[in-house]
């Protein structure tokens, strides 16, 4: 169930995994909106007792450094909780962006949300 | 006479639609029983419009809309919807269907809807044809420090690149990523002088500084200057800010694993990956991005044949 406060992301919980869905490219949004959403997402880890996260890019065909920085924040929180982060439904260009920025070496990319959920669930500490 | 390809697995519905179109007298009709057969027919001879049911075996209307939008973007698709298929119809419209007609209203609305879509399609095709004749396009913009303009600016420049026939859809996206990074850098790191080093270390302070400087002099008076020069063989974009500039050679080594922890220099990395050439001026407040024609995707220069 979504919390209803987020504007540019949608979230839901599957067991101990928080699924974060960017609803569009966030580079054109005001910093206040992005910051507010990210703060809510980070707070949801505690509220929903989530330790891992899946970022589902099903609504985003490409993204840039602003999105990478946002995912990085989620990654840091997950790492502090000794959980795992997985990405899914990443477009071809999205995969290139992750490869160029080397994030594909630390953030596993899965073809579907189900695969990502399975992986983060089984790998979660 | 325009040809309409009617796609429906129901023989009765095909007959009803065929009868209505024959009565129109100004349309030629061809038929397919599902999406797959429709694609074979489109390949053989381009229809002027596709009129399709949504729920069909083999390939349904939704998949047909997506495929036609990708492969034959000039051919409009009109949906025939039944009760209960409203959600799928909305999805199909989002995927690029031109219009829809409820099956129960075919007798009243079919002819008028198809003619309206055909007129719009002809106008669009003529516009595209005219733009294909363009050999040079130059434009300049002066932007306020308003990040809500970034996406529109990027989309406009992407459209310019596409109209000039410089690249395919994937390259268009790559160009978009690079331009977005150039604009975001000019805005945040250039004009507002908010360093990305702060990002990751103290995100709250990073966003607060952006918000404060967006209203504070001299930062808020600064502008971003964008120049685009497009020819049939290359596009040159110049993005200049009024900030203090920076030394691009001082950016961290992207191959250093520690770079993953920092947000610093990622935008420049993406620009360099997705453009053919990226050049900074001496002061580092102006970047020139060059995209050359993708010879594999567009082997023939427009106007050369």
Interface residues (C-beta under 8 A of the other chain):
Chain A: X25 X27 X28 X29 X30 X31 X32 X34 X35 X38 X61 X62 X63 X64 X65 X66 X68 X69 X72 X73 X76 X91 X92 X93 X96 X97 X100 X101 X102 X103 X105 X106
Chain B: X147 X148 X149 X150 X151 X152 X170 X173 X174 X176 X177 X180 X181 X184 X196 X199 X200 X203 X204 X207 X210 X211 X254 X255 X257 X259 X260 X263 X266 X267 X269 X270 X273 X274
